[in-house]
Amino acid sequence: MKLLKDWGFTNTGGRIGSRGEYFVLLQGALLIGFVFLPVWQPAWLMPLPGYGSAALKVVAALLGLAAATFLLKGLLDLGNNLTPFPYPKEEGYLVQTGIYATVRHPLYTGLILAALSRTIFVFSLSHLLGTFVLFAFLDAKATREEAWLCQKYPDYADYKKRVKKLVPMLY
């Protein structure tokens, strides 16, 4: 229970949604929905035979490894600042080192890369659509989170100028 309290869960009432609780619930629903998406492979989208199919599996594995790296390194570098909510912890501090020097939201990047890895592995159009939906949602969640971070940390505006949001060196 201490972990939940440390993350900001309280039983004191308060205004629900004030820390982004709805984002967390919707993110959970999207991730569960993605896991259970049916594979849709139209005939015109069949994977390449032979080496092409093997190459796609290698690409999927590399993306999965990158996803795990972003997720694990993001969790480790965030340390005690970790919270499931997009609203920053009251006693938190701005992390700009480690993986956070490469991308501002490595946990979201890891989720997107994991979804893309699964999409390529199963070669599914429904999963590709799910990955786009997840990307759009996490981008919106990150935008809301950054508004709160800018309010709390004066240095965040400079950090935004130096480090990309979700895709290193691109976006």
ChimeraX attribute file (.defattr): number of C-alpha atoms within 10 A of each C-alpha:
attribute: neighborCount
match mode: 1-to-1
recipient: residues
	/A:1	7
	/A:2	8
	/A:3	9
	/A:4	11
	/A:5	10
	/A:6	14
	/A:7	17
	/A:8	17
	/A:9	17
	/A:10	10
	/A:11	7
	/A:12	6
	/A:13	7
	/A:14	8
	/A:15	7
	/A:16	9
	/A:17	12
	/A:18	11
	/A:19	19
	/A:20	17
	/A:21	16
	/A:22	14
	/A:23	19
	/A:24	16
	/A:25	12
	/A:26	12
	/A:27	16
	/A:28	12
	/A:29	12
	/A:30	17
	/A:31	16
	/A:32	11
	/A:33	12
	/A:34	21
	/A:35	13
	/A:36	10
	/A:37	13
	/A:38	12
	/A:39	13
	/A:40	14
	/A:41	15
	/A:42	10
	/A:43	7
	/A:44	6
	/A:45	11
	/A:46	11
	/A:47	16
	/A:48	11
	/A:49	8
	/A:50	8
	/A:51	9
	/A:52	11
	/A:53	16
	/A:54	14
	/A:55	12
	/A:56	18
	/A:57	18
	/A:58	15
	/A:59	15
	/A:60	23
	/A:61	17
	/A:62	14
	/A:63	22
	/A:64	21
	/A:65	16
	/A:66	17
	/A:67	24
	/A:68	18
	/A:69	16
	/A:70	25
	/A:71	21
	/A:72	16
	/A:73	18
	/A:74	23
	/A:75	16
	/A:76	14
	/A:77	17
	/A:78	22
	/A:79	12
	/A:80	14
	/A:81	19
	/A:82	17
	/A:83	18
	/A:84	17
	/A:85	21
	/A:86	23
	/A:87	20
	/A:88	23
	/A:89	18
	/A:90	9
	/A:91	7
	/A:92	15
	/A:93	14
	/A:94	16
	/A:95	16
	/A:96	17
	/A:97	12
	/A:98	13
	/A:99	22
	/A:100	22
	/A:101	15
	/A:102	19
	/A:103	26
	/A:104	25
	/A:105	24
	/A:106	27
	/A:107	24
	/A:108	25
	/A:109	25
	/A:110	25
	/A:111	21
	/A:112	23
	/A:113	25
	/A:114	22
	/A:115	26
	/A:116	22
	/A:117	27
	/A:118	22
	/A:119	21
	/A:120	21
	/A:121	19
	/A:122	16
	/A:123	23
	/A:124	21
	/A:125	17
	/A:126	15
	/A:127	25
	/A:128	19
	/A:129	13
	/A:130	21
	/A:131	24
	/A:132	14
	/A:133	15
	/A:134	20
	/A:135	20
	/A:136	13
	/A:137	17
	/A:138	21
	/A:139	17
	/A:140	13
	/A:141	18
	/A:142	19
	/A:143	14
	/A:144	15
	/A:145	18
	/A:146	22
	/A:147	14
	/A:148	16
	/A:149	21
	/A:150	15
	/A:151	11
	/A:152	17
	/A:153	14
	/A:154	11
	/A:155	13
	/A:156	19
	/A:157	14
	/A:158	10
	/A:159	17
	/A:160	14
	/A:161	9
	/A:162	14
	/A:163	20
	/A:164	18
	/A:165	23
	/A:166	22
	/A:167	18
	/A:168	15
	/A:169	11
	/A:170	9
	/A:171	9
